[in-house]
């Protein structure tokens, strides 16, 4: 009887440790997400796509509010100028000014390349929630760019229809910066790796200002996102994120 009590207490302790670790891992991911997102953010970025035979550069403006609203405006090159992506909750829309048409992107398109880059539609507009759609666990510690970091595994919840089969994220222990992320498919194969560089203070907040996405099986191919500027926690009304605003954004 005493042995059964002991065994039961060990099992309870084991599951309580797992529960605490999961909560801690989710809290670490939440802090890293909020570090780059803020309550709101308005950013200007350059996106550089490199291929073996060509290079392409885009200038982009973004407006983000919480996890439900996002707007992305392409400012250059000329042939793409005026293209807009709008996220409202789980809906993602795309405005094409050349044909004056708005298109609702189905969930099946979230794993497709965003504007020919190595980022997916979901990577940019974030239809999925890294907090609510994944189960988080701490795998251990590591060092990235001379910074001590948590190594966190993120597994999609069974009910979540997501692009990736697993993410492994390295988050700085001191400043909660996402420094390195590995993207795996449903079969466990590594697909992409994202590196974060050039940690700087922008609008009073220390963040990586350059992200590089490199496909695992495509040589001499990568996409860089470089932040030119970003403002956090400025007021953006919900009514900014409308279909009408998307069509008239300049």
C-alpha positions in Angstrom: 0.0 0.0 0.0 2.8 2.4 0.9 4.5 1.6 -2.4 1.3 2.4 -4.3 1.1 5.7 -2.5 4.7 6.5 -3.3 4.2 5.5 -7.0 1.0 7.7 -7.2 2.9 10.6 -5.7 5.7 10.2 -8.2 3.3 10.1 -11.1 1.6 13.3 -9.8 4.9 15.0 -9.4 6.0 13.9 -12.9 2.8 15.4 -14.5 3.0 18.5 -12.5 6.6 19.1 -13.7 5.5 18.6 -17.3 2.6 21.1 -16.7 4.8 23.7 -15.2 7.4 23.3 -18.0 4.7 23.7 -20.6 3.4 26.9 -18.9 6.9 28.2 -18.6 7.7 27.5 -22.3 4.5 29.1 -23.4 5.2 32.2 -21.3 8.7 32.5 -22.9 7.2 32.3 -26.4 4.6 34.9 -25.4 7.2 37.3 -24.2 9.3 36.9 -27.4 6.1 37.3 -29.5 5.1 40.5 -27.7 8.7 41.8 -27.9 8.4 42.0 -31.7 4.7 42.7 -31.9 3.8 45.1 -29.1 0.2 46.0 -28.6 0.6 47.6 -32.1 3.4 48.1 -34.5 4.0 50.1 -37.7 7.1 49.1 -39.6 9.0 49.8 -42.8 11.0 46.9 -44.2 13.1 45.8 -47.1 12.7 42.2 -48.2 15.5 40.8 -50.3 15.0 37.5 -52.2 18.1 35.8 -53.5 18.2 33.0 -56.1 21.1 31.5 -58.1 20.2 33.5 -61.2 18.5 36.6 -59.9 17.9 38.9 -57.0 14.8 40.9 -56.1 14.1 43.6 -53.6 10.8 44.9 -52.2 9.9 47.8 -49.9 7.0 47.0 -47.6 5.0 48.8 -44.9 3.1 46.9 -42.2 0.5 47.7 -39.6 -0.2 45.2 -36.9 -2.6 45.3 -33.9 -2.5 42.4 -31.4 -2.9 39.0 -33.0 -6.2 39.6 -34.9 -5.3 42.5 -37.3 -2.5 43.0 -39.8 -2.1 45.0 -43.0 0.9 44.7 -45.4 1.4 47.2 -48.2 4.0 46.7 -51.0 5.6 50.0 -52.1 8.1 48.7 -54.6 9.1 47.4 -57.2 6.8 49.3 -59.5 5.1 46.2 -60.9 4.0 45.1 -57.4 3.3 48.6 -56.0 -0.1 48.8 -54.2 -0.6 45.1 -53.5 -2.0 44.7 -50.1 -2.6 41.9 -47.7 -5.2 42.2 -44.9 -5.7 39.9 -41.9 -8.8 40.1 -39.8 -9.0 37.3 -37.2 -8.7 34.1 -39.2 -9.5 35.7 -42.6 -6.7 36.8 -45.0 -7.4 39.0 -48.0 -5.3 40.1 -50.9 -5.9 43.3 -53.0 -4.5 43.3 -56.5 -4.6 46.9 -57.8 -3.8 46.0 -61.5 -7.0 44.1 -61.8 -8.9 46.0 -59.0 -9.8 42.8 -57.3 -9.7 41.5 -53.8 -9.2 37.8 -53.1 -9.8 35.8 -50.0 -6.9 33.4 -49.4 -8.1 29.9 -48.4 -6.3 28.0 -45.6 -4.7 25.8 -48.2 -2.7 28.8 -49.5 -1.1 29.6 -46.1 1.8 27.2 -46.8 2.4 28.8 -50.2 5.3 31.2 -50.8 4.6 34.8 -50.0 5.3 37.0 -53.0 7.9 34.5 -54.3 10.0 34.7 -51.1 11.1 31.9 -48.8 8.5 32.9 -46.3 5.1 31.4 -46.4 1.8 33.4 -46.4 1.3 32.2 -42.8 4.9 33.4 -41.8 4.0 36.9 -42.9 0.4 37.4 -42.1 0.4 34.9 -39.2 -3.1 33.4 -39.6 -2.1 30.8 -37.0 -1.3 31.7 -33.4 2.0 30.6 -32.1 0.5 30.7 -28.6 -2.9 29.1 -29.0 -2.3 26.6 -31.9 0.8 24.9 -30.5 1.9 22.9 -27.4 5.2 24.3 -26.1 8.0 22.5 -24.2 11.5 23.4 -23.2 14.1 21.1 -24.7 17.1 22.6 -23.0 19.5 25.5 -23.2 21.8 26.7 -26.0 24.0 29.6 -27.1 23.2 31.7 -30.2 25.4 34.6 -31.2 27.0 34.6 -27.7 23.6 34.8 -26.1 22.2 32.2 -23.7 18.9 31.0 -25.0 16.1 28.6 -24.3 15.5 25.8 -26.8 11.8 25.4 -27.2 9.8 22.9 -29.2 6.4 23.8 -30.6 4.1 21.0 -31.7 0.8 21.8 -33.5 -2.4 20.9 -31.5 -4.4 18.1 -33.1 -7.3 20.4 -34.0 -5.1 23.2 -35.5 -4.7 23.0 -39.3 -1.1 24.5 -39.6 1.6 24.8 -42.2 4.4 23.3 -40.1 4.7 19.9 -38.4 7.0 21.3 -35.7 9.0 24.4 -34.8 12.2 24.5 -32.7 12.8 28.0 -31.5 15.8 29.6 -29.7 14.8 32.5 -27.5 17.3 34.7 -25.7 17.0 34.3 -21.9 17.8 37.9 -21.0 15.8 40.0 -23.6 13.4 37.3 -25.0 14.6 37.7 -28.6 13.8 35.1 -31.1 17.3 34.3 -32.4 16.9 31.1 -34.4 14.0 29.0 -35.6 13.9 25.7 -37.4 10.7 24.8 -39.4 9.9 21.1 -39.9 7.3 19.4 -42.1 4.7 16.8 -40.9 7.2 14.0 -41.5 9.8 15.6 -39.3 12.1 16.8 -42.1 13.8 20.2 -41.7 12.4 22.6 -44.4 13.6 26.1 -43.5 15.9 27.7 -40.9 15.5 31.4 -39.9 18.3 33.3 -38.4 18.1 36.7 -36.6 20.9 39.3 -36.7 21.7 42.9 -36.0 20.1 43.3 -32.6 19.5 47.1 -32.1 17.3 49.4 -30.2 14.3 50.7 -32.2 11.7 52.9 -30.7 13.1 52.1 -27.2 12.9 48.4 -27.7 15.9 46.0 -28.3 15.0 43.7 -31.2 16.7 41.8 -34.1 16.5 44.0 -37.1 17.4 41.4 -39.8 15.9 38.0 -40.3 17.2 35.5 -42.9 15.2 32.5 -44.0 17.2 29.8 -45.7 15.6 26.7 -47.3 17.3 23.4 -46.3 17.3 21.8 -49.8 17.8 24.7 -52.1 21.3 25.9 -52.6 22.2 29.6 -52.9 18.6 30.6 -52.0 17.5 32.8 -49.1 15.2 35.7 -48.2 16.1 38.6 -45.9 13.8 40.9 -44.0 15.5 44.1 -42.9 13.7 46.6 -40.6 14.3 50.2 -41.6 12.1 51.5 -38.9 9.4 50.3 -36.4 7.1 52.1 -34.0 5.5 50.3 -31.1 2.2 50.8 -29.2 0.9 53.7 -31.3 -2.9 54.0 -31.5 -4.3 52.2 -34.5 -8.1 52.0 -34.7 -9.8 48.7 -35.5 -11.6 50.4 -38.4 -8.2 50.8 -40.1 -8.2 47.1 -40.9 -11.1 47.0 -43.3 -11.6 45.9 -46.9 -12.3 49.5 -47.9 -9.0 50.7 -46.3 -7.2 47.8 -48.0 -8.4 48.9 -51.5 -7.5 52.6 -50.9 -4.2 52.2 -49.0 -1.3 54.2 -50.5 
